[in-house]
Amino acid sequence: MPASTRPRTPRTRLRIALAALATLASATLTAVPAPAAQADTPTTGHLTGTLPDGATWIADVPAHWNGTLLLFSHGFGPTVAKDAPSDAVRTELLAEGYAMAGSSYDPHGSMWALNSAERDQFATLDAVTGKIGSPRRTLAVGQSMGGLVNAQIARDGAGRVDGALGLCGLVAGGTDLDNYQLDAEYTIARLLLPGQDVDLVRFGSADAAAATAEKLTDAVTAAQTTPQGRARIALAAAFLNLPAWAPGQDQPAPTDWASQEEQQYTWFAQGILSFVEGGRYAVEQSVGGDNSWNLGVDYARLLAGSVHAPQVRALYRAAGLDLGADLTSLTRGAAISADPAAVRTAQRTSSAGQGLGVPLLDVHTIADNLVPVEQERQFGDRVRTAGDGALLRQAYVERQGHCTFTTAETVAALHALEHRVSSGHWDDAASPAALQRSATALGLDGAAYIPYRPADLTVGRDRPAHPTHH
């Protein structure tokens, strides 16, 4: 394999991923001092401040403010304040007259900063409005992990925010995330590294998480060279809810099982397990232990509920492997139990969907490798069970990757949310056709809104079986 195409080691990929996150999350915190706010003259320009827990906040207020303040919740990564999903989105929204603000979250703990994020966002709102005056309207916006924070704000923020826009949000919550990722990691370890001791939970350090990522990724790389290995990779990918459509490639045909697996392998080769294991370490830091488990999971039943089950069965047949035997082996070996206190902490800090207090529009790409679109199905079901389905709308973009929205798609979604807040009705504003028309009419960078319904999230448990330390 040429050096230019040889997969990087997971430790290298983790460093690259975190460096990229730092670049994405960075924002200038040294602003030109603004004049003191007056009762009838709001402060404008770039503003900064610090909250009691050490979190920093920033805000950008245009000279011709339209009266709407956007409270932005950033995603997983370094705890650096950010007030927009991208520089391009910030530029467009400032030109349209929006003010924007956002906090770093508490910088003293884990990058999975759910213990402080919602509190710090509300404190930022207070700090910013103290300088610029009360907005005519406040809308929450959140991306990735910040989409989970945003869903919490939409649940708790009635009277403080008027509506919320979620982008590629991790709305199924931290425990569902860790559980389906554990299923994939466990499948790789048990089927591709039989008899080897692979630490999958309770990482003592970032290095330990990176070592597990390296071991699992090396196993996947080796397995890709045989039909049997590729079938087992597809099984792990099904449990990971991993899309079968990778960047820079055409979407495979519905029954082109081999191409689907090849594109799933592309996600593995690009280092997804480095991100997964680094994220697990951060979640465990935040919640005080392991909040995931597979004790009691029936892996045959779990696969039966996956949208990728036909692909897995077909590849197993082609490879001459006994799928039933592998699933039985996984079920018999499943012995990881959660730490009860960590489960409780994650439920309190890292979940959403128990209801909504304001209208929420969620937007997701249909082939998201880090926060699978199936999370929207899980979240929507929870909101409807809570009786708040009328407040929720979900929209989908036909594209690969995590948070890969165009500026036009993001701004059009914000306009649709504003219509709901202003009129009291969604009407047709959040339909795929209306969002596509609105985004295209902006004349920016295109759009790909489509009608879409996500499959069920493959996670297979609601609460831990005998959640004792193992």
C-alpha positions as CSV (number, residue, x, y, z in Angstrom):
1,M,0.0,0.0,0.0
2,P,1.5,3.4,-0.9
3,A,2.5,5.5,2.1
4,S,0.1,8.2,1.0
5,T,-2.8,5.9,1.3
6,R,-1.7,3.7,4.3
7,P,-4.1,4.1,7.2
8,R,-2.7,6.2,10.0
9,T,-2.5,4.6,13.4
10,P,-5.4,5.4,15.8
11,R,-3.1,7.4,18.1
12,T,-2.1,9.6,15.1
13,R,-5.8,9.8,14.0
14,L,-6.9,10.8,17.5
15,R,-4.3,13.6,17.6
16,I,-5.4,14.8,14.2
17,A,-9.1,14.5,15.1
18,L,-8.6,16.5,18.3
19,A,-6.5,19.1,16.5
20,A,-9.2,19.5,13.9
21,L,-11.8,19.8,16.7
22,A,-9.7,22.5,18.3
23,T,-9.6,24.4,15.0
24,L,-13.3,24.1,14.6
25,A,-14.1,25.0,18.1
26,S,-11.6,27.9,18.4
27,A,-12.9,31.5,18.6
28,T,-11.0,34.7,19.3
29,L,-11.6,35.7,22.9
30,T,-9.7,38.9,22.9
31,A,-12.0,41.5,21.4
32,V,-11.9,45.2,20.9
33,P,-13.5,46.6,24.1
34,A,-17.0,47.8,23.5
35,P,-18.5,50.9,25.0
36,A,-20.5,50.5,28.2
37,A,-24.1,49.5,27.5
38,Q,-26.7,52.2,27.9
39,A,-30.4,51.6,28.7
40,D,-31.4,52.6,25.2
41,T,-28.2,51.8,23.3
42,P,-27.2,48.1,23.1
43,T,-23.5,47.2,23.0
44,T,-22.5,45.9,19.5
45,G,-19.4,44.2,18.1
46,H,-17.5,41.2,19.5
47,L,-18.0,40.7,23.2
48,T,-16.4,38.3,25.7
49,G,-16.8,37.4,29.3
50,T,-16.2,34.7,32.0
51,L,-18.7,32.9,34.1
52,P,-18.3,31.9,37.8
53,D,-17.3,28.3,36.9
54,G,-14.5,29.6,34.6
55,A,-16.4,29.1,31.4
56,T,-15.8,31.8,28.8
57,W,-18.5,33.2,26.6
58,I,-18.4,35.2,23.3
59,A,-21.0,37.1,21.4
60,D,-21.2,38.9,18.1
61,V,-23.8,41.7,17.7
62,P,-24.2,43.5,14.4
63,A,-24.7,47.2,14.3
64,H,-28.1,46.8,12.7
65,W,-29.4,44.1,15.0
66,N,-32.7,42.6,14.0
67,G,-33.6,41.8,17.6
68,T,-33.1,38.0,17.5
69,L,-30.4,36.5,19.6
70,L,-29.1,33.0,18.8
71,L,-27.7,31.0,21.7
72,F,-25.2,28.4,20.1
73,S,-24.2,25.2,21.8
74,H,-21.0,23.8,20.4
75,G,-20.1,20.1,19.9
76,F,-17.7,17.6,21.5
77,G,-14.1,18.9,21.6
78,P,-12.0,21.4,23.4
79,T,-14.0,23.6,25.8
80,V,-13.6,26.8,23.8
81,A,-16.4,29.3,23.3
82,K,-18.1,29.4,20.0
83,D,-21.2,31.2,18.8
84,A,-21.9,29.7,15.4
85,P,-21.7,26.4,13.5
86,S,-19.1,27.8,11.1
87,D,-17.5,31.0,10.0
88,A,-19.6,31.0,6.9
89,V,-22.8,30.7,8.8
90,R,-21.7,33.4,11.2
91,T,-20.9,35.8,8.3
92,E,-24.3,35.2,6.7
93,L,-26.3,35.5,9.9
94,L,-24.5,38.7,10.9
95,A,-25.3,40.1,7.5
96,E,-29.0,39.3,8.1
97,G,-28.9,41.1,11.4
98,Y,-28.8,38.3,13.9
99,A,-26.8,38.5,17.2
100,M,-25.0,35.3,18.3
101,A,-23.6,34.1,21.6
102,G,-22.2,30.9,23.1
103,S,-20.1,29.5,26.0
104,S,-17.1,27.2,26.2
105,Y,-18.8,25.2,29.0
106,D,-16.8,24.5,32.2
107,P,-13.1,24.1,31.0
108,H,-12.0,22.3,34.1
109,G,-13.5,18.9,33.4
110,S,-14.1,16.5,30.6
111,M,-14.7,17.5,27.0
112,W,-18.1,15.7,27.4
113,A,-19.1,18.8,29.3
114,L,-22.8,17.9,29.9
115,N,-22.4,18.5,33.6
116,S,-22.2,22.2,33.0
117,A,-23.3,22.9,29.4
118,E,-26.9,23.8,29.9
119,R,-26.2,25.8,33.0
120,D,-23.4,27.7,31.3
121,Q,-25.6,28.4,28.2
122,F,-28.3,30.0,30.4
123,A,-25.7,32.0,32.3
124,T,-24.3,33.2,29.0
125,L,-27.7,34.3,28.0
126,D,-28.0,36.4,31.1
127,A,-24.5,37.8,30.7
128,V,-25.0,38.8,27.1
129,T,-28.5,40.3,27.5
130,G,-27.1,42.3,30.4
131,K,-24.8,44.0,27.9
132,I,-26.9,44.2,24.7
133,G,-30.4,44.5,26.2
134,S,-33.4,42.1,26.0
135,P,-33.8,40.5,22.6
136,R,-37.1,40.5,20.8
137,R,-36.6,36.8,20.4
138,T,-34.1,34.2,21.5
139,L,-33.5,31.0,19.6
140,A,-31.2,28.1,20.8
141,V,-29.0,26.4,18.2
142,G,-26.9,23.4,18.8
143,Q,-24.6,21.1,16.8
144,S,-23.5,17.5,17.5
145,M,-23.0,17.1,21.2
146,G,-24.3,20.6,21.4
147,G,-27.4,19.3,19.7
148,L,-28.0,17.3,22.9
149,V,-27.5,20.4,25.0
150,N,-29.8,22.2,22.6
151,A,-32.5,19.5,23.1
152,Q,-32.2,20.0,26.9
153,I,-32.6,23.7,26.5
154,A,-35.7,23.1,24.3
155,R,-37.0,20.9,27.1
156,D,-36.2,23.3,30.0
157,G,-36.0,26.7,28.5
158,A,-39.6,27.9,28.1
159,G,-39.7,31.5,29.0
160,R,-36.0,31.9,28.3
161,V,-35.8,30.8,24.7
162,D,-38.6,30.8,22.1
163,G,-37.5,27.9,19.9
164,A,-34.6,25.7,19.1
165,L,-32.7,24.4,16.0
166,G,-30.7,21.2,16.3
167,L,-28.0,20.3,13.8
168,C,-26.7,16.7,13.6
169,G,-27.6,16.4,17.2
170,L,-26.6,13.6,19.5
171,V,-30.1,13.5,20.7
172,A,-30.4,9.8,21.7
173,G,-28.1,10.7,24.6
174,G,-24.9,9.5,26.1
175,T,-26.0,6.1,27.3
176,D,-27.5,4.9,24.0
177,L,-24.4,6.2,22.3
178,D,-22.0,4.2,24.5
179,N,-24.2,1.1,24.3
180,Y,-24.4,0.7,20.6
181,Q,-20.7,1.7,20.3
182,L,-19.9,-1.0,22.9
183,D,-21.8,-3.6,20.8
184,A,-19.6,-2.8,17.8
185,E,-16.4,-2.8,19.8
186,Y,-17.3,-6.0,21.5
187,T,-18.1,-7.7,18.2
188,I,-14.8,-6.7,16.7
189,A,-12.9,-7.9,19.8
190,R,-14.7,-11.2,20.2
191,L,-14.9,-12.2,16.5
192,L,-11.8,-10.7,15.0
193,L,-9.4,-11.0,18.1
194,P,-10.6,-14.2,19.6
195,G,-8.9,-15.1,22.9
196,Q,-7.2,-11.7,23.2
197,D,-7.8,-9.4,26.2
198,V,-9.1,-6.1,24.9
199,D,-10.2,-3.4,27.3
200,L,-13.5,-1.9,26.1
201,V,-14.7,0.1,29.1
202,R,-13.4,1.9,32.2
203,F,-10.4,3.5,30.5
204,G,-7.9,5.0,33.0
205,S,-6.4,7.4,30.5
206,A,-6.6,8.8,27.0
207,D,-3.6,6.6,26.1
208,A,-5.5,3.5,27.2
209,A,-8.5,4.5,25.0
210,A,-6.1,5.1,22.1
211,A,-4.5,1.7,22.5
212,T,-7.9,0.0,22.3
213,A,-8.7,2.0,19.2
214,E,-5.4,0.9,17.6
215,K,-6.0,-2.7,18.4
216,L,-9.5,-2.8,17.1
217,T,-8.7,-0.8,14.0
218,D,-5.8,-3.1,13.2
219,A,-8.1,-6.1,13.5
220,V,-10.6,-4.5,11.1
221,T,-7.9,-3.6,8.6
222,A,-6.6,-7.2,8.6
223,A,-10.2,-8.7,8.3
224,Q,-11.0,-6.6,5.3
225,T,-8.7,-8.8,3.2
226,T,-11.0,-11.9,3.4
227,P,-14.7,-12.6,2.7
228,Q,-15.1,-13.9,6.2
229,G,-13.5,-10.8,7.7
230,R,-15.7,-8.5,5.6
231,A,-18.9,-10.3,6.8
232,R,-17.9,-9.8,10.4
233,I,-17.0,-6.1,9.8
234,A,-20.5,-5.7,8.3
235,L,-21.9,-7.2,11.5
236,A,-20.0,-4.8,13.7
237,A,-21.0,-1.9,11.4
238,A,-24.6,-2.8,11.8
239,F,-24.4,-2.6,15.6
240,L,-22.6,0.7,15.2
241,N,-25.5,2.0,13.1
242,L,-22.7,2.9,10.6
243,P,-24.0,4.3,7.2
244,A,-23.1,2.3,4.1
245,W,-22.3,5.5,2.1
246,A,-18.9,7.1,2.5
247,P,-17.5,10.5,1.4
248,G,-16.5,11.0,-2.1
249,Q,-18.3,7.9,-3.3
250,D,-21.6,7.2,-5.0
251,Q,-24.3,5.8,-2.8
252,P,-24.4,2.0,-3.3
253,A,-27.4,0.3,-4.7
254,P,-29.9,-1.1,-2.1
255,T,-28.7,-4.7,-2.7
256,D,-25.1,-4.1,-3.6
257,W,-24.0,-5.6,-0.3
258,A,-20.3,-5.8,-1.1
259,S,-20.1,-2.1,-2.0
260,Q,-22.0,-1.2,1.1
261,E,-19.5,-3.1,3.3
262,E,-16.6,-1.5,1.4
263,Q,-17.9,2.0,2.1
264,Q,-18.5,1.1,5.8
265,Y,-14.9,-0.1,5.9
266,T,-13.9,3.3,4.6
267,W,-15.3,4.9,7.8
268,F,-13.2,2.5,9.9
269,A,-10.1,3.1,7.8
270,Q,-10.6,6.9,8.3
271,G,-10.3,6.4,12.1
272,I,-13.8,6.3,13.5
273,L,-12.7,4.0,16.3
274,S,-10.2,6.6,17.5
275,F,-13.0,9.1,17.9
276,V,-15.3,6.5,19.5
277,E,-12.8,5.4,22.1
278,G,-11.6,8.9,22.8
279,G,-15.3,9.9,23.3
280,R,-15.9,7.0,25.6
281,Y,-13.0,8.0,27.8
282,A,-14.5,11.6,28.0
283,V,-18.0,10.3,28.8
284,E,-16.6,8.0,31.5
285,Q,-14.7,11.0,33.0
286,S,-17.9,13.1,33.0
287,V,-20.3,10.5,34.5
288,G,-17.8,8.9,36.9
289,G,-17.6,5.4,35.4
290,D,-19.0,3.1,32.8
291,N,-22.6,3.8,31.8
292,S,-22.8,1.1,29.2
293,W,-23.4,-2.7,29.4
294,N,-24.1,-5.8,27.3
295,L,-24.9,-8.2,30.0
296,G,-28.3,-9.8,29.0
297,V,-28.2,-8.5,25.4
298,D,-29.5,-11.0,22.8
299,Y,-27.3,-10.3,19.7
300,A,-29.5,-12.3,17.3
301,R,-32.5,-10.2,18.4
302,L,-30.4,-7.0,18.2
303,L,-29.3,-7.8,14.6
304,A,-32.9,-8.6,13.6
305,G,-33.9,-5.0,14.3
306,S,-31.1,-3.5,12.2
307,V,-31.7,-1.9,8.8
308,H,-28.4,-3.6,7.8
309,A,-29.5,-7.1,8.7
310,P,-30.1,-8.2,5.0
311,Q,-26.6,-7.0,4.1
312,V,-25.0,-8.9,7.0
313,R,-27.0,-12.1,6.2
314,A,-26.0,-11.9,2.5
315,L,-22.3,-11.4,3.2
316,Y,-22.2,-14.3,5.8
317,R,-23.8,-16.6,3.2
318,A,-21.3,-15.5,0.5
319,A,-18.4,-16.1,2.9
320,G,-19.7,-19.5,4.0
321,L,-19.9,-18.4,7.6
322,D,-22.5,-19.5,10.2
323,L,-24.1,-16.2,11.3
324,G,-26.1,-18.0,14.0
325,A,-23.0,-19.4,15.6
326,D,-21.4,-15.9,15.7
327,L,-24.5,-14.3,17.2
328,T,-24.7,-17.1,19.8
329,S,-21.0,-16.6,20.7
330,L,-21.6,-12.9,21.2
331,T,-24.7,-13.5,23.4
332,R,-22.9,-16.1,25.5
333,G,-19.9,-13.9,26.1
334,A,-21.7,-10.7,26.9
335,A,-20.7,-10.0,30.5
336,I,-20.0,-6.2,30.8
337,S,-22.1,-4.5,33.4
338,A,-22.6,-0.8,34.0
339,D,-21.6,1.2,37.1
340,P,-25.0,2.2,38.6
341,A,-24.0,5.6,39.7
342,A,-22.6,6.4,36.2
343,V,-25.9,5.3,34.6
344,R,-27.8,7.6,37.0
345,T,-25.5,10.5,36.3
346,A,-25.7,10.0,32.5
347,Q,-29.5,9.9,32.8
348,R,-29.5,13.2,34.6
349,T,-26.9,15.1,32.6
350,S,-26.7,13.4,29.2
351,S,-30.2,12.6,28.0
352,A,-33.1,14.4,26.4
353,G,-36.4,13.7,24.9
354,Q,-38.5,13.6,28.0
355,G,-40.6,16.5,26.6
356,L,-40.2,19.9,25.0
357,G,-41.0,23.3,26.3
358,V,-40.6,25.2,23.0
359,P,-40.7,24.3,19.3
360,L,-37.7,22.3,18.0
361,L,-36.5,21.7,14.5
362,D,-33.8,19.0,14.1
363,V,-31.8,18.6,10.9
364,H,-29.6,15.6,10.1
365,T,-27.6,14.2,7.2
366,I,-28.8,10.7,6.2
367,A,-25.3,9.2,6.3
368,D,-23.8,10.5,9.5
369,N,-20.9,8.4,10.6
370,L,-20.5,9.8,14.2
371,V,-24.1,10.6,15.2
372,P,-26.2,8.1,13.1
373,V,-29.4,9.6,11.7
374,E,-31.3,6.8,13.5
375,Q,-30.8,8.8,16.7
376,E,-33.5,11.1,15.4
377,R,-35.9,8.2,15.3
378,Q,-35.1,7.3,18.9
379,F,-35.4,11.0,20.1
380,G,-38.7,11.6,18.1
381,D,-40.3,8.5,19.6
382,R,-39.4,9.8,23.1
383,V,-40.8,13.2,22.4
384,R,-44.0,11.8,21.1
385,T,-44.4,9.5,24.0
386,A,-44.1,12.5,26.3
387,G,-47.0,14.1,24.4
388,D,-45.0,16.9,22.7
389,G,-44.8,15.6,19.2
390,A,-46.6,18.7,17.8
391,L,-43.6,20.9,18.9
392,L,-41.0,18.8,17.0
393,R,-40.1,18.7,13.3
394,Q,-37.2,16.8,11.8
395,A,-35.7,17.3,8.4
396,Y,-33.0,15.4,6.5
397,V,-30.2,16.3,4.0
398,E,-29.0,13.8,1.4
399,R,-25.3,13.9,2.2
400,Q,-22.5,11.8,3.8
401,G,-20.7,12.9,6.9
402,H,-21.2,14.5,10.3
403,C,-22.6,18.0,10.4
404,T,-21.8,18.5,6.7
405,F,-24.5,21.0,6.1
406,T,-24.2,23.9,3.6
407,T,-24.6,27.4,4.9
408,A,-27.9,27.7,2.9
409,E,-29.3,24.5,4.6
410,T,-28.5,25.9,8.0
411,V,-29.9,29.4,7.4
412,A,-33.1,28.0,5.7
413,A,-33.7,25.8,8.7
414,L,-33.4,28.8,11.0
415,H,-35.9,30.7,8.9
416,A,-38.3,27.8,9.2
417,L,-38.0,27.8,12.9
418,E,-38.6,31.5,13.0
419,H,-41.8,31.0,11.0
420,R,-43.0,28.6,13.6
421,V,-42.2,30.9,16.5
422,S,-43.8,33.9,14.8
423,S,-46.9,32.3,13.5
424,G,-47.5,29.6,16.2
425,H,-47.8,27.0,13.5
426,W,-45.3,24.9,11.5
427,D,-47.5,25.0,8.4
428,D,-45.4,23.8,5.5
429,A,-42.3,25.7,6.4
430,A,-40.3,22.7,7.7
431,S,-41.3,20.3,4.9
432,P,-38.4,19.0,2.7
433,A,-39.8,20.9,-0.3
434,A,-40.2,24.2,1.5
435,L,-36.7,23.9,3.1
436,Q,-35.2,23.1,-0.2
437,R,-36.9,26.1,-1.9
438,S,-35.9,28.4,0.9
439,A,-32.2,27.2,0.9
440,T,-31.9,27.4,-2.8
441,A,-33.4,30.9,-2.9
442,L,-30.6,32.2,-0.7
443,G,-28.2,31.8,-3.7
444,L,-25.4,30.6,-1.4
445,D,-23.9,27.1,-1.6
446,G,-26.8,24.7,-2.5
447,A,-29.0,22.3,-0.7
448,A,-30.1,18.7,-0.6
449,Y,-33.2,18.4,1.6
450,I,-35.2,15.3,0.9
451,P,-38.1,13.3,2.3
452,Y,-36.7,10.7,4.6
453,R,-37.6,8.5,7.5
454,P,-34.8,7.1,9.6
455,A,-34.7,3.4,10.6
456,D,-34.9,2.4,14.3
457,L,-31.7,2.9,16.3
458,T,-30.0,-0.4,16.8
459,V,-29.3,-0.3,20.6
460,G,-31.4,-3.2,22.1
461,R,-31.8,-2.1,25.7
462,D,-33.7,0.4,27.8
463,R,-32.1,-0.1,31.2
464,P,-29.2,-2.2,32.6
465,A,-29.5,-5.8,33.6
466,H,-28.1,-6.2,37.1
467,P,-26.0,-3.0,36.8
468,T,-23.2,-4.0,39.1
469,H,-19.5,-3.6,38.5
470,H,-17.9,-6.4,36.5
